[in-house]
Amino acid sequence: MKTIMGLLAIFMTLGVFASEASKTINYEGQNADAFELISQITETRYRDEQRDSTCTRKVPYQARECGYETRYRQECSWEPGRNICRTVYDNVCRTVTRYRQECRTKPGRQVCRDTPARKECRVNSRGERVCRSVPGRRVCRTEPGQRVCRQVPYQDRVCDRRPRQECRWEPGRNVCRQVPYQEYICRDVTRYRDEQYPCKVTVKVPYKVNVPVSADVEINYSDLTNRGAVATLTYAINSEGELTMNFQDLTRSPLLVFLDKVVNPTRGNDEINIDATYNFIFRNKNEVLSPVSQGINNVLLKKRSLAFNVGHIFNKEITSVKVKIVRDGPFSGPKTMFDKNMSIDELIVEAGDTTDRLTLDLSKYGVELKSKKHEVEIEVNVRLERGLQNHRGIQTRASGDFELKAE
């Protein structure tokens, strides 16, 4: 510890410590930078110290305590035997004679009578009385049969529930129960009282310690802008002994800055050592987002191909296209004709003045559309590296839904 503090004093005397506490790097196209930062922080630590104090402890003592307590004694009595009866019901059935009425109609009979001969007279148109003899005749009629009823006996089964007494003998027995009573009891019990005594206690005593901090920093750059990125990077060690970095973009055209960093601090009681590696990737923002900046336009669907316009594609390796074509027939459900996520190399790219024309050869995938309407979904995506440092929340996707008839 003394050696390290001595070295720090020498560094401060020479002015090296102050100059290396922070570092500003001007990036102007170099591939890498490396440097070391040296600083120190002040930490509050604690040490244990023994101090005189007064402590309290529990001291046992015996005390006599008396009072009434509830006790129980057993009391028993003889219960003589007894006859326990209950009413039970038996199902009793018997055969009885019942009667039902049966009726029938007797056959009808014919009743006849004889009418005597008679003389019938009438006055004709000339006023003469004219008479004739009517002979007697036999007149018959049919009288209906008489309805005759009688009582016919039959056998029926009838059941009744009849009560009866059923008894059993319960022998005599001795019945016992617990009866409470109060009894005055005295006993010795252990009690505790507080007793103070002189003692030593351990307390935490704060003290300040200067801890040296060193950081070995390595920076690697990958400039993919094709125009030369310009930036300022400022590194410093803060009051917590942590390595901080501030990035300032000085490029005229806007940049997308990606950072992959590995910082490994090693902390001991006497010093803090930090090994840090920063890998920067610079991309031109306008060029990266160009494919999704103008949307999807001029879509043309043919039986064997699909073509559409997007913004200029500067970075094929980070751009992809997803196409889905669905045919919805009038008498059948929707049928997916094509659904694939593709890289730009799988499409034909024709550069224009302000946009690029992308053509998808459907026949290469064995697809030939009918001359009907189709639902076409197109999605263009730009894949960004992890660790974006600026312009967060930018739009990296363009999509569109189109209803087209295959030509």
C-alpha positions in Angstrom: 0.0 0.0 0.0 2.8 2.4 0.9 4.6 1.6 -2.3 1.5 2.3 -4.4 0.8 5.6 -2.6 4.4 6.6 -3.1 4.1 5.9 -6.8 1.0 8.1 -7.0 2.8 10.9 -5.3 5.6 10.7 -7.9 3.0 10.7 -10.7 1.3 13.7 -9.3 4.6 15.5 -8.9 5.5 14.9 -12.5 2.0 16.0 -13.7 1.3 12.6 -15.3 -1.7 11.8 -13.1 -3.6 14.9 -14.0 -3.0 14.5 -17.7 -4.1 10.9 -17.8 -7.3 11.1 -15.7 -9.3 11.6 -18.9 -8.7 11.2 -22.6 -10.2 12.7 -25.7 -9.8 10.8 -29.0 -10.4 12.5 -32.3 -11.5 9.8 -34.8 -10.5 10.8 -38.3 -10.4 7.4 -40.1 -7.8 5.5 -38.0 -8.3 1.7 -37.4 -7.6 1.7 -33.7 -6.5 3.6 -30.6 -5.1 2.4 -27.2 -4.3 4.4 -24.1 -4.2 4.2 -20.3 -6.1 6.3 -17.8 -4.8 6.8 -14.2 -6.9 8.4 -11.5 -7.8 8.0 -7.9 -11.1 8.0 -5.9 -11.8 8.6 -2.3 -13.7 5.8 -0.6 -15.3 5.8 2.9 -14.4 2.6 4.7 -15.1 1.3 8.2 -13.0 -0.4 10.8 -14.0 -2.1 14.0 -13.0 -0.4 17.3 -13.6 -1.6 20.9 -15.1 1.0 23.2 -16.2 1.1 26.8 -19.9 0.9 27.4 -22.6 -0.3 29.7 -24.4 -3.5 28.8 -27.6 -5.1 30.2 -28.1 -8.7 30.9 -30.9 -10.8 32.3 -30.3 -12.2 35.8 -32.5 -15.1 37.0 -33.9 -15.2 40.5 -36.5 -17.4 42.4 -39.8 -16.1 43.5 -42.7 -17.7 45.5 -46.1 -17.3 43.8 -49.5 -18.5 45.1 -53.0 -18.5 43.6 -56.1 -20.4 42.9 -55.9 -22.9 40.1 -58.6 -25.0 38.4 -58.2 -28.7 39.1 -60.4 -31.6 38.1 -61.5 -34.7 40.0 -63.4 -37.7 38.7 -66.9 -38.4 40.1 -68.7 -41.6 39.3 -72.3 -42.8 39.8 -74.2 -46.1 39.1 -76.9 -46.1 36.5 -79.3 -49.1 36.9 -80.2 -51.3 33.9 -83.2 -50.3 31.9 -85.4 -51.5 29.1 -85.1 -49.3 25.9 -88.0 -49.6 23.6 -88.8 -48.1 20.2 -91.6 -48.3 17.7 -91.0 -50.2 14.5 -93.3 -50.8 11.5 -94.0 -54.1 9.8 -95.4 -54.5 6.3 -98.5 -56.8 6.6 -100.2 -58.0 3.4 -103.4 -59.9 2.8 -105.7 -61.1 0.0 -109.1 -59.4 -0.3 -112.1 -60.0 -2.5 -113.2 -57.0 -4.5 -116.0 -56.5 -7.1 -116.1 -54.9 -10.5 -119.2 -54.2 -12.6 -119.6 -56.0 -16.0 -122.4 -55.0 -18.3 -123.8 -56.4 -21.7 -126.7 -55.6 -24.0 -129.3 -58.4 -24.8 -130.2 -58.8 -28.5 -133.3 -56.9 -29.8 -136.7 -58.5 -30.6 -139.5 -57.8 -33.2 -143.0 -56.9 -31.9 -146.0 -57.2 -34.4 -149.7 -56.3 -34.3 -152.7 -56.7 -36.7 -154.8 -53.7 -37.8 -158.5 -54.3 -38.6 -160.1 -53.6 -42.0 -161.8 -50.2 -42.4 -163.8 -48.1 -44.8 -162.3 -44.9 -46.1 -164.6 -42.2 -47.8 -163.8 -39.0 -49.6 -165.7 -36.4 -51.7 -164.7 -36.2 -55.3 -164.6 -33.1 -57.5 -168.3 -33.5 -58.4 -169.3 -33.4 -54.8 -170.1 -37.1 -54.6 -169.1 -39.2 -51.6 -167.0 -42.1 -52.7 -166.0 -44.9 -50.2 -163.7 -47.8 -50.4 -162.9 -50.8 -48.1 -159.2 -51.0 -46.8 -158.3 -54.6 -45.7 -156.6 -55.2 -42.3 -152.7 -55.7 -42.2 -149.9 -56.8 -39.9 -147.5 -54.0 -38.6 -144.1 -55.0 -37.0 -141.3 -53.0 -35.2 -137.9 -53.9 -33.7 -137.3 -53.1 -30.0 -133.7 -52.7 -28.9 -132.1 -55.2 -26.5 -132.0 -54.5 -22.8 -128.6 -53.6 -21.0 -127.9 -56.1 -18.2 -125.2 -55.5 -15.5 -123.8 -57.7 -12.8 -121.1 -57.6 -10.0 -118.1 -59.9 -10.8 -115.7 -60.8 -7.8 -111.9 -60.7 -8.1 -108.9 -61.1 -5.8 -106.6 -58.1 -4.8 -103.4 -57.9 -2.6 -103.5 -55.2 0.1 -100.6 -54.2 2.4 -100.5 -52.1 5.5 -97.8 -50.8 7.9 -98.6 -51.9 11.4 -96.6 -50.5 14.4 -95.2 -52.7 17.1 -92.9 -52.1 20.1 -89.3 -53.5 20.0 -87.4 -53.5 23.2 -83.8 -54.3 24.3 -82.3 -54.5 27.8 -79.4 -52.2 28.6 -77.5 -53.4 31.7 -76.5 -51.1 34.5 -73.1 -49.3 34.3 -70.8 -46.9 36.2 -70.9 -43.4 34.7 -68.0 -41.0 35.4 -67.3 -37.3 34.6 -64.6 -34.7 35.3 -65.8 -32.1 37.9 -63.8 -28.8 38.1 -62.8 -27.3 41.5 -60.5 -24.5 42.8 -57.3 -25.2 44.7 -54.9 -22.7 46.3 -51.4 -23.6 45.1 -48.0 -22.1 45.9 -44.8 -22.8 43.9 -41.3 -21.4 43.2 -40.9 -19.8 39.8 -37.8 -18.4 37.9 -38.0 -14.7 37.1 -35.5 -12.4 35.4 -34.4 -8.8 36.2 -32.2 -6.5 34.2 -28.7 -6.0 35.5 -26.2 -3.5 34.1 -22.5 -4.1 33.9 -19.4 -2.5 32.3 -18.5 -4.0 28.9 -16.7 -3.5 25.6 -18.7 -2.9 22.4 -17.6 -3.0 18.7 -18.4 0.1 16.7 -17.9 0.9 13.0 -15.6 3.9 12.6 -15.5 5.6 9.1 -12.2 6.7 7.5 -11.2 7.9 4.1 -9.0 6.0 1.7 -7.5 7.1 -1.6 -7.8 4.2 -4.0 -5.8 4.4 -7.3 -7.7 3.5 -10.5 -6.1 2.5 -13.7 -7.9 1.7 -17.0 -6.4 0.1 -20.1 -8.6 1.0 -23.0 -8.5 -0.4 -26.5 -10.7 1.1 -29.3 -11.4 -0.6 -32.7 -13.2 1.3 -35.5 -15.1 0.0 -38.6 -16.1 2.9 -40.9 -18.8 1.7 -43.4 -19.9 5.2 -44.4 -17.7 5.3 -47.5 -17.4 9.1 -46.9 -15.3 9.2 -43.8 -16.8 9.6 -40.3 -15.6 12.2 -37.9 -16.2 11.9 -34.2 -14.9 12.9 -30.8 -14.7 10.3 -28.0 -14.1 11.4 -24.4 -13.1 8.8 -21.8 -12.9 9.4 -18.0 -12.9 7.7 -14.7 -15.8 9.0 -12.5 -15.9 9.4 -8.7 -17.2 5.8 -8.3 -14.2 4.4 -10.1 -16.1 3.5 -13.2 -15.0 4.1 -16.8 -17.3 6.5 -18.7 -17.5 7.4 -22.4 -19.1 10.3 -24.3 -19.5 10.2 -28.1 -20.0 13.3 -30.2 -20.7 12.9 -34.0 -19.0 15.5 -36.1 -19.8 14.0 -39.5 -21.8 16.2 -41.9 -24.1 13.4 -43.0 -25.9 11.7 -40.1 -24.4 8.5 -38.7 -25.7 5.4 -37.1 -23.1 4.4 -34.4 -23.0 0.9 -33.1 -20.9 -0.1 -30.1 -20.0 -3.5 -28.8 -18.0 -3.1 -25.6 -16.4 -5.4 -23.0 -15.4 -3.8 -19.7 -13.9 -5.9 -17.0 -13.1 -4.2 -13.7 -10.9 -5.9 -11.1 -11.4 -4.4 -7.7 -9.1 -5.0 -4.7 -8.7 -3.3 -1.4 -5.7 -1.2 -2.6 -6.5 -0.5 -6.3 -9.0 -0.9 -9.1 -7.9 -2.1 -12.5 -10.1 -1.9 -15.6 -9.6 -3.7 -18.9 -11.9 -2.3 -21.6 -12.4 -2.9 -25.3 -14.7 -0.7 -27.5 -15.6 -1.9 -31.0 -17.3 0.9 -33.0 -19.2 0.5 -36.3 -20.1 3.7 -38.2 -22.8 3.5 -40.9 -24.4 6.3 -43.0 -27.9 6.7 -41.6 -29.5 7.8 -44.9 -28.0 4.9 -46.8 -29.0 2.3 -44.2 -32.6 3.5 -44.0 -33.0 4.3 -47.7 -34.8 1.0 -48.5 -37.6 1.8 -46.0 -37.7 5.6 -46.3 -40.0 5.9 -49.3 -42.5 3.1 -48.7 -43.5 0.5 -51.3 -44.8 1.8 -54.7 -45.7 0.9 -58.3 -46.5 -2.8 -57.5 -47.1 -4.9 -60.5 -48.3 -8.6 -60.2 -48.0 -11.0 -63.2 -48.6 -14.7 -63.4 -44.9 -15.5 -63.0 -43.5 -12.4 -61.3 -44.0 -9.6 -58.8 -42.3 -6.2 -59.1 -42.3 -3.1 -56.9 -40.2 0.0 -56.1 -38.4 0.9 -52.8 -35.7 3.4 -51.9 -32.1 2.8 -53.0 -30.5 -0.3 -51.5 -26.9 0.5 -50.4 -26.3 -2.4 -48.0 -27.7 -5.7 -49.4 -26.4 -7.7 -46.5 -28.6 -6.0 -43.9 -31.8 -5.7 -46.1 -34.4 -8.4 -46.5 -37.8 -8.7 -48.2 -40.9 -10.8 -47.1 -43.6 -11.5 -49.7 -46.9 -13.3 -49.1 -49.5 -13.9 -52.0 -52.9 -15.3 -51.1 -55.7 -16.1 -53.6 -59.2 -15.9 -52.3 -61.6 -17.9 -54.5 -65.4 -17.2 -54.5 -66.3 -20.8 -53.8 -63.3 -21.9 -51.7 -61.3 -20.5 -48.8 -58.1 -18.5 -49.1 -55.2 -20.3 -50.6 -51.6 -19.2 -50.0 -49.7 -19.2 -53.2 -46.3 -17.8 -52.0 -44.9 -17.0 -48.5 -41.2 -16.5 -48.1 -38.6 -14.2 -46.3 -35.8 -13.5 -48.7 -32.4 -11.7 -49.0 -31.9 -9.1 -51.6 -29.7 -11.4 -53.6 -32.8 -13.6 -54.3 -34.5 -10.7 -56.2 -33.6 -8.8 -59.4 -32.5 -5.2 -58.5 -32.7 -2.5 -61.1 -31.4 0.9 -60.0 -33.4 4.0 -60.9 -32.9 7.7 -60.4 -34.6 7.9 -57.0 -35.7 4.3 -56.3 -34.7 0.7 -57.0 -37.0 -1.7 -58.9 -37.2 -5.1 -57.2 -38.5 -8.1 -59.2 -39.4 -11.5 -57.7 -39.3 -14.4 -60.2 -42.2 -16.6 -59.0 -41.5 -19.2 -61.6 -38.1 -19.9 -59.9 -40.2 -21.3 -57.0 -42.6 -23.2 -59.2 -45.4 -20.7 -58.8 -47.7 -19.6 -61.7 -50.7 -17.5 -60.7 -54.1 -17.5 -62.4 -55.6 -14.4 -63.9 -57.5 -13.6 -60.7 -57.3 -11.1 -57.8 -54.8 -11.8 -55.1 -53.9 -10.3 -51.7 -50.3 -9.3 -51.8 -48.3 -8.4 -48.6 -44.9 -6.9 -49.0 -42.5 -6.1 -46.1 -39.0 -4.6 -46.4 -36.7 -4.8 -43.3 -33.4 -3.4 -42.4 -31.4 -5.3 -39.8 -29.3 -3.2 -37.5 -26.4 -4.3 -35.4 -26.8 -4.5 -31.6 -25.7 -1.6 -29.4 -27.1 1.4 -31.3 -25.8 4.5 -29.6 -27.8 7.2 -31.3 -31.1 7.7 -33.2 -32.9 5.1 -31.1 -36.4 4.2 -32.0 -35.9 4.7 -35.8 -38.2 3.0 -38.3 -36.5 0.0 -39.9 -39.5 -1.5 -41.6 -41.7 -0.6 -44.6 -44.8 -2.7 -45.5 -47.9 -2.6 -47.7 -51.0 -4.6 -48.5 -52.3 -4.7 -52.1 -55.2 -6.3 -53.9 -54.0 -7.0 -57.4 -55.1 -9.1 -60.4 -52.4 -11.2 -62.0 -51.8 -10.0 -65.6 
